[in-house]
Amino acid sequence: MIAPASRHGAGHASCHHGEILQGVFLDAAGRRCAGLVTLPMTGPAGRAEFTRHPGTPPEQLTVLPGDRTKAARAAALAVEECAARRREPPCGGKLRIAGDIPVGLGMGSSTSDVIAAVRAVADSYGVRLAPGTVARLAVRAEQACDPLMLDARPVLFAQREGRVLEVLGPRLPPLVVVGCALGGGAPVDTLALPDPAYDEGDVRAFERLRTLLRRAVATGDAALLGQVATASARRGQQLLRHAEFDTVADIGRRLGALGVQIAHSGAVAGLLLDPAAPGLDRRIRGCVRALKGNGIAVTRVFPTFPPIPAFPAFPTTKEFPSGPAHRRGHRPARPDTPRRPARLPAL
């Protein structure tokens, strides 16, 4: 008897540059729920290839590199999901993960690996999974995930539940971000951080920031968005306590930045600039010089306003029984930065 032929699939997922807002919010039922709004970023990405072997036991699923255990769990869950849709028995296979997203800096590297793995498995089955399904599998694989399956849409996302609390609008106001790495770019051990204890006053404060961010997105008010990001970043410092944060914020004030944003579970931060204000090149160069002059590593300069493709609504997206998974080559070409970025070698 001849064994069925192997089937190959590929997947891709972007990263983010930390958060604009993160805290505890109220869902539609009035229940407290941890949530975040990430700052989308093009460039670094996670990539996955999956070769499934029909007729083999599902536990015979291997991953390279061997330490990408979350991606391996996600692939196994995706095999179950896709095999059921195809009315086939689940099988084993080989997963290969690659990418250039720095690990441990709060840029969504693990979620990117997980989503790329899910998309690669789906591609091997000729199935396209809706964003809500990808989110559900990602949370099962890693307990909490970033909203990278939604690409660049600004949403308030419940990272521990894999659901959207609110769609804030079609896109963020235009910004240029001067990115940097705090603490020398050393990864943050989020498991060592204490769990924040939020009271009713904190929830009200986060809800006020949510209202302001909703208004900023609806009206294209980049300055208001910068205020929200700065307020959220300062709250995040109650746990992270980056020694350079006040220096970064001071540089932003002196050089006309709209605000500062951080990764609430990592070391990346960014000065937010208005691309429509005069002297953008001069202000970018000034921020870069000031950051470097204070011993803060500059990572890259990038815009938030490349053209964003239209995507189906979430979470009521129609499930597609067949069709290609989300591959890098299927996305419209978009500029990454307005100039050659300054980067840390590690980034």
N, C-alpha and C positions, 0 to 999 in steps of 0.2 A: 504494500500500500504506500502511495506517495504522500508525504506530508504536505499540507497546504503551504503555499508560498508565503514568505514573510511580507509584511506590509509596512511601508515607511511613511512617517509624517514629520512635519516640522512646525515649530511654534515660536512666537516672539512676544515679548512684553517690555514695555517701557519702564522708566523709573520716575522718581519725583525728587524734589529738592527740599524735603522736610515739609512742615505744615505752615499754613496761614493761620489756622485756628484749631485748637484741640482742647477738649475738656469734657464736661458732662452736660447733657442737654435733655430736653423732654421730647419724647416721641409723640405721635398723634394721639396716643391713649393717655398721655400725661405721665408716662413712666420714665424714670431716669435712665439715661443710656449714654455710655461713653461714645464720643464721636469726634471726627476730625475732618478738616478740609486740607487737602494736600496742594502743594505748588507744583504743577506739572512741569516736566522738563524733557526736552528731546535730546538725543545723543546717546548716552550710555544705555544699554539694554541687556536683557536676559534672553538667551536663545536656547532652544531645546530641540533635539532630534529623538524620535522614538521609533524603534523597529519592533513591531509585534510579531509574535511567533504563534499563529493559530495552531491549536492542538496541544500546546504545552500548558502545564499547570500555572495558574495565575501567580502563585508564590515564586515562580521562577522569573522574577523581574529584577534586573540589576541596574545600577546607576553608576555613572562615571561623571565626576569624581565621586568616590564612595562616601564622602561626608555630606552629600546633598540629600539627607534623609527626608526632609520635608517635601522636596520635589518628588522623591520616590513614592512617598505616601500619596501625594496628589496624583501621580501617574496611575497608581493602583486604583484609586477611587474613580479616576476618569475612565479606566478600562471597564470597571463595573458599570458605570453610567452608559458608556457608548455601546458596550456589548449588549446591554439590555435593550437599547434602542434598535439595534440591528438584529435582535433576537438570535444572538450568538452566545456561546459560552465564553466567559472571560478567559484570557490567556496570559501568558508571560511575555516578556520582551526585554529590550535593552534601551535604556534611557541615557542620553548623553547631554550634559548641561554645559553651556559656555556663556560667556558674557563679560562685560567690562564695567559692571556696577561695583563700586567699592563696598566692601562688606563691613557692617557694624557702624556706619556713619549716619544711619537714619534716612537712607535714600530708597528704601523698599527693595533691597536686593533679594531677600528671601521670598517675598511675595512675587517679585518678577520671575524668579526661578520656578515657583509653583505655577503661576499662570502660563508661562511658556511651556511647562511640562504638560499641563492640561490641554493646551491648544495643540501640542504635538500629537498627543494621544488621539484627540478628536480628529485631527487631520489624517491620521493613519486609518481611521474608520470612515473617513469621508463624511463626518458629522460636524456641524457647526453648533456650538453650545451658546445659549444666550448669556449675557452678562450675569444675570441672577444665578444661573446654574454654576457658572465659573466661580462666583463669589461663595456660594454654598460649599463647593468642593474645597476651595482655598481655606476657608475657616476650619473645615474638618481636618485639613492637612496640617495647619500650623496654629490653630486656636484663635488667631487674630490675623487680619490681612488689611492691606491698603487697597484703595479703590482703583488699582491700575487696570482692571478689566474694563473700566469705563473710559479709558484713554484720557483725554484732556478736559472732560466736562467737569465744571465745578459743582461738587455735591458735598453735603454734610453726610458723612458715611459712618455707620456704626461698625467699627472695625472688628469687634468681637462677635458680631452677629451676621456680618456679611450682607447688610441691607442699607439702602439709602433712606436717610431720615428726611432729606429735603434736596430737591434739585434747585440750586441757587440761580441758575441761568444758563445760557448757551456757552458762555466763555467769560474768562476773567477780563477786567480792564487791562489795556496794554501796559506792560511793565518791562523794564530791563533790570536784570538781577546781576549784581556783582557778588559772586559766591566766594565763600571762604570756609576754612576748616578751623574750628576752635580746638584748643587742647592739643595742637600739633597734629590734628587728624587722627588721634588715638581713638579706637572704637569705644563706644559707651556700653558698659555692661548693664543693659536694662533690667536684667533679673535681679541685680543688686540694688536697684532703686526701690525705696519704700513706696507702697501703694498710696496714692494721694487720698486724703480724707476730705471730701468736699461736703460742705453743709448747704443749707438752703440759700444762704447769701451768695455762695460760689455759683450755684446753679443759676440764680437770677443774673449774676454778672456775665456768665457764659451766654445766657439767652439774650442779653442786651448786645453782646458782641455778634451773636448770630444775626440779630435784626439789622445791625449796622452793616455787616458783610453782605446780607441779602440786598440792602439798598445800594451798596457799592457796586455789586455785580449788575443790578438792574439799571443803574444810571451810568455805568462806566466810570465811576469815581475812583480813580487810582489812589488819590490822596486819602480817602476814607478807608480804602482797603489797607493802606499802609498803617493807618492808626490801629485798625483791628489786629493786624499781624504783630505790631509792636506790643500791644497790650497782652496778646496771647503769649508772645515770647517772654515777656517779663514774668507772667504767671508760671511759665515753664521753668524759669530759673529758680523757683522755689525748690525744685527737685534737682535739676541738673547742675546748677551753681557753676557755670562756666566762668572762669576768672576773667576772660577777655570780653565778656558780653557788654559790660558798660562802656568799654573802649570802642567796640564796634558801634554801639548806639550813638556815642558821642561823635564819632567820625561821620555817621550819617547825618546828624543834626548840623554839623559844621559845613558839610558839603552839599546840603540841599536834598538829601534822600527823603523819600516819602515815609520810610520806616525800615524796620528790620524784621526778618523772619528767621526761624530756627527749625531744626529737626527736634521735636519734643522727645525723641528717643535716640538721639545721635549727636554728632558733632558738627554737621554742616549748618551754615548760616548764610544769610544773604542780605545785602543792602538793596532796597527797592527804589528804583529811579523812574521818573516820568520820561518816557521817550519823546514826548511832545514838548518838553521844556527846552529852552535854548541852551546851547553849550553842552549837549549830551556827551560828546567825545571828551571834552575837557573834564566834565564831572566824573566820568568813568575812570579816566586816567588819575584824577585826584584821589578817588576812593582806593584804587589799586595801590598807589604810592603810600597813602596813609596807612592802609592795612599792613603792607609789607614793612613800613617803617616802625610799626608797633609789634613786629614779630609774628603777625598773623598771616598764615599761608593763604594766598588767593588761589582759587581752584578754576573757575571759569566765569565768563560773562555770557549771559544768554537772555533772549527775549521770551516773553510769554505769549506773543501774538502771532506766531505762524498761522497760516490757514488751518482750521480744524475741520476734519471731515464730519459730515452728518452721520449720526448713529441712531439706531432705533431707541425708543424710550425705554426707561428702566423703572420698575422691575417687570413691566407687563410685556416685555419683548417676546415676540413670536419665536418659538423654537423651530429651527430649521432642521429637518430630518437628514439632510445631506448638504454637501457643499464644503468648500475648503475651510480649514481653520484659519485663524488670524495669523498670517505670515507677514514678515517684515516687508517683503516685496509687494504686498498688496496695499500698503499704505501710501497715500500721496506723498511725493517728495516735499520736504519742508526744510527751510533754512534752520540751522541749529543755533548760530550765533551771529551777531552783527559784525564780528571781526574774529580774527584768530584768537581762541581763548587762551588765557594763562592758566596753567594747570599744575597741580602737584604731580610728581611722577607717579604716585600711588593712585591718582584719580584718572 
